[in-house]
Amino acid sequence: MTIDTKAIIIGAGPAGAGTSIYLTKKGIDHVIIDKATFPRDKVCGDACSGKTAFVLRKANPEWTKELYLNEEHNKPTHGILFAAPNGKLLDIPFAPSKYEGETAPGFVAKRLTFDHYLFEKLPSEHATIFQQGIIQDIRHENNKVTVSFTQNGAEHTVTAPIIIGADGDKSIVRKHFINDNISEKAKAVALRAYYKGITGMHPNNHIELHFLPEIQPGYFWIFPLPNGMANVGIGMQSNLVRSKKINLRERMLYAIKNNPNIAPRFKDATLEGKIQGWGLPLGVDQKTVSGDHFMVVGDAACLVDPFSGEGIGNALFSGMLAADAIEKALEENRFDATFFKEHYHNILYRRIGDELRIGSTMQKLCRFPWLFNIVVNKAEKSPELSKTISCMFTDLDLREQLRKPSFYFKILFNK
Ligand SMILES: Cc1cc2nc3c(=O)[nH]c(=O)nc-3n(C[C@H](O)[C@H](O)[C@H](O)COP(=O)(O)OP(=O)(O)OC[C@H]3O[C@@H](n4cnc5c(N)ncnc54)[C@H](O)[C@@H]3O)c2cc1C
């Protein structure tokens, strides 16, 4: 089959789905190719923040209501519990969601079901979808991009003026068009497991981040899921895992057996399935995300928050912005690097650059566990500081405080 279309998307995870959903809203024909068959798993912590809800609500307000209603698959979460390196706990409730039908500001959903939910929103008269598509070749000539791929042995060719790489951490589109060497400092590696029967889960389903002193910068997490399940994992900056020869699996199982905040709660818990690992491309600095006839989105664009490890929201968000840029490109018949730099790269970093920079600073601060301990100790005793930290989750200007030494000075000296 040979198809001539307006845009080709490689990958139908949150980044590709976000791009496709918004192209369909604009009435732009496109082809989306994924190598997997949905529903498919993706190794992840499964926690979705307000940004995920924002992009979906903007696409269709009924979708977020649907997600929150489906408590069999999605666990609404109302806050976050930090365990400082010294073991002290800080429990921070989020401000309630102000949107009708959204029972909490965030939720936890297995990617197996969440990504399938997104995938099911894709079929439309504007989207031609291929699953089990194996890319054979990407060519860029005569102001067109041509992708050759096979599906169940049949050969296909698609041609369009623009390609969008939404193919995750090991993006072949990124490799083909940019081929940059991303430093190990800008990557993290993490393990995920599903456990049943962990006790002492927060009554309001707070997600838990345990900053263990032996894995800084990084953390051990427990995120509540429906049906007595939880997503449990551990993650750390890749270069440190390598240079310190850290066996993350051993560290994770050691914490489950021995950490005083964690071990008693796993006494009767059972591991369901395997412990699996995957990489996280961190947004520690601005990367090339577009050029002549291409854009990359989501993990292919390295947009994971360096502190929280969150990437689903930015994947959807970048997909939405890429669709806006495609609409403009088609209107102006411009598909060159300068155009996409102005209409995608610059807008993307204007919208999420500050957030990523703050995440980067916080990740660096985790190298000073004593500072982390002091902040948590003080916040535990000060409702005002606790409230400030809670508001930081939704207020970016307030979060900017975390980059300023004066914030820590005030905490240290009770100013
Ligand atoms: C252990 C771990 C825990 C995490 N926890 C969280 C969390 O709790 N919350 C959060 O927000 N983020 C978390 N993240 C990050 C999050 O998983 C990613 O940022 C997110 O999945 C990015 O979405 P994406 O669509 O860019 O890529 P992906 O979700 O990886 O989707 C890429 C898609 O492209 C397809 N594909 C890949 N290669 C090809 C190819 N050659 N041809 C065709 N198709 C292809 C894949 O099949 C896949 O469907 C975590 C990551 C890890 C590894």
The ligand as a Gaussian input file, in Angstrom:
#p B3LYP/6-31G(d) Opt

LIG

0 1
 C       10.358000       2.905000      35.469000
 C        9.733000       4.187000      34.974000
 C        8.819000       4.840000      35.777000
 C        8.170000       5.987000      35.294000
 N        7.196000       6.562000      36.063000
 C        6.460000       7.584000      35.578000
 C        5.347000       8.092000      36.294000
 O        4.953000       7.582000      37.344000
 N        4.662000       9.140000      35.760000
 C        5.025000       9.705000      34.576000
 O        4.379000      10.687000      34.156000
 N        6.068000       9.232000      33.853000
 C        6.790000       8.183000      34.321000
 N        7.809000       7.650000      33.560000
 C        8.109000       8.249000      32.255000
 C        7.081000       7.823000      31.206000
 O        6.967000       6.412000      31.192000
 C        7.463000       8.325000      29.814000
 O        7.876000       9.667000      29.906000
 C        6.291000       8.225000      28.825000
 O        5.964000       6.887000      28.583000
 C        6.654000       8.913000      27.500000
 O        5.635000       8.689000      26.548000
 P        6.016000       8.568000      24.987000
 O        4.735000       8.454000      24.271000
 O        6.978000       9.622000      24.631000
 O        6.832000       7.191000      24.878000
 P        6.335000       5.692000      25.129000
 O        5.327000       5.660000      26.179000
 O        7.593000       4.910000      25.314000
 O        5.653000       5.268000      23.766000
 C        6.418000       5.076000      22.605000
 C        5.609000       4.230000      21.626000
 O        6.370000       4.125000      20.433000
 C        6.372000       2.782000      19.989000
 N        7.633000       2.581000      19.272000
 C        8.882000       2.594000      19.761000
 N        9.778000       2.363000      18.797000
 C        9.077000       2.215000      17.651000
 C        9.435000       1.936000      16.312000
 N       10.701000       1.778000      15.949000
 N        8.461000       1.826000      15.394000
 C        7.153000       1.977000      15.729000
 N        6.753000       2.229000      17.000000
 C        7.703000       2.362000      17.945000
 C        6.265000       1.951000      21.252000
 O        5.698000       0.675000      20.970000
 C        5.353000       2.809000      22.118000
 O        3.994000       2.475000      21.962000
 C        8.491000       6.511000      34.023000
 C        9.439000       5.860000      33.211000
 C       10.051000       4.698000      33.688000
 C       11.031000       3.989000      32.798000

